[in-house]
Amino acid sequence: MSYMYPIIKADYLQRTRSYSFLITLAVTVFMAYSFIPDQNANYTTLSASGYKGVYNSAWVGYVSGIMTTVMLSYFGFLLINSGIKKDIETEVGLIIATTPISNFKYLLSKQLSNYLVLLTIAGITFCVSIVVFFIRGTGYPFILGNFIFPYLFFAVPALYVVSALAVTGEVFLGKRSILQFIVYFSICGIGMGFINSKAGAETAGAFDPFGLSLLTKSVTQHINTHFNENITKVSFGFIFNGQKSYKPFVWEGLNWSALFIGSRLLWIAFGFALVYFSSIFFHRFDFKQAVSTKKKKEVINTVAAKPLNRPIGLSRASLPAISFNYGIYPFIKTEFLLLIRQGKKWLWLLNAGLWVALCFAPLQFAYSYLLPILLFLQVTRWSELATKEKSNRVHYFAYAAYKPLQRMLPAQVLAGVILAIGLCLPVIIRCALAGNGYAVFNIVNGAAFIVLSAVALGILTGGKKMFEVFFFLLTYAVMNKVPVTDYLGSLPHQNIQLLMLVILGINVALALVSLMTRRYQARHL
């Protein structure tokens, strides 16, 4: 512990003292407040075929606990999957590698620091859920256990597994962030699919990492028993359905079984085993040294092979003539090439497959599902669009260049928009051929919105993590057909012109914020 505690403390403080974490907390408070909607709200978070529980302690506590567990299990991974990467980039890992700490203890320290970050966010939602009960409660008594037990048995084990998976992903997939996202979200999708399976129901949720199946089973059984219904599934998430009326029912919570509580301990043991297994294959920060040593030997051999019969130095006559170009086109070309060449080449095969699918899939399916997925796959490209100067420590040179605000920043935005429009081109052409001019404008407008969001959040927070979390939540909401998040205009709207103006206004605001913040940064290096 003498070696583990400083790593846990330093990593936790580094994360919680960042601007991105403060913004995350603000978003978390807002979402936690939204988990229990107002009685007259046009959405709900958990309903069963027209039935909705009254706002007693059990309903507010359990719904808030399960929503926190699922939401943090999804977007929390994006917050914590860069602990080892930061040690590599800052070269702190080289110092840690010289200490007596073992691979397992180091990875366990990273996992525990990740876990503490997620528990901090969960603790905030726990407090907010209690406040929401007193604000929106309907006269039922306050029972503290109905708030403690859902977080204890749902959130605590699930977030431990999430923090372990984040460490495992970094060990085996390294810098392949987008591949980590794909694998992790596929695992989460499989876990969510298992919730509604018969096997998950028979084991009373023991093999459900979220615990959602136990809750949905209890709610459906209560409704079927008291109202003579035959409900088999429960709708979960932010469900927008207008001012729909629901039949209220009183639900008093769960009866915790020894099997379920034991399964929570098994999930924690599974996360612990994942970290131990990852420690066997951990590189311990020695891969860069091997590569640099190899290159150094090659350079030495090359230099030694050359005859030393000429004077050392540079001849000015042998250098090419200096040519000046103060236009913006070279910057756009450079930024676009950086976007194209970033990441692994195999990912472009997946992008190409989805791009071709946009040409032949049914237009509404391609517009509503395939296009948001294709855009989200570029999250790591756009997230570094305005942060790579600081990440590579060349912002002192970049900000001191000739007119950086008039040339470099617009070039980054234009390069990102060109790439986004190129990816959206099949749907744009198909909508244009169908005579849907509004859809064409909305797609271009939405593409600019994503790029400007990446630039603005990157400049404001100084990192890429906040945009990655935001883009994931936005894509998740779009895939679930939440109208207020429809940045591409793929859902039916009563006033499509208003949507166009709103997105356009947000784009202008994001551009102004980015310009003003970058101007301040350039003048206060």
Buried (B, 14 or more C-beta within 10 A) or exposed (E): EEBBEEBBEEBBEBBBEBEBBEBBBEBBBEBBBBBBBEEEEEBBBBBBBEBBBBBBBBBBBBBBBBBBBBBBBBBBBBBBBBBBBBBBEEEBBBEBBEEEBBBBBBBBBBBBBBBBBBBBBBEBBBEBBBEBBEEBBEEBEBBEEBBEBBBBBBBBBBBBBBBBBBBBBBBBBBBBBBBBBBBBBEBBEEBBEBBBEEEBBEBBBBBBBBBBBBBBBBBBEBBBEEEEBEBEEBBBBBBBEEEEEBEEBEBBBBEEEEEBEEBBEEBBEBBBEBBBBBBEEBBBBEEEEEEEEEEEEEEEEEEEEEEEEEEEEEEEEEEEEEEEEEEBEEBBEBBBEBBEEBBEEEBBEBBEEBBEBBEEBEBEEBBBBBBBBBBBBBBBBBBBBBBBBBBEEEBEEBBEEEEBBEBBBBBBBBBBBBBBBBBBBBBBEBBEEEEBEBBBBBBBBBBBBBBBBBBBBBBBBBBBBBBBBBBBBBBBBBBEBBBEBBBBBBBEBEEBEEBBEBBBEBBEEBBEBBBEBBBEBBEEE
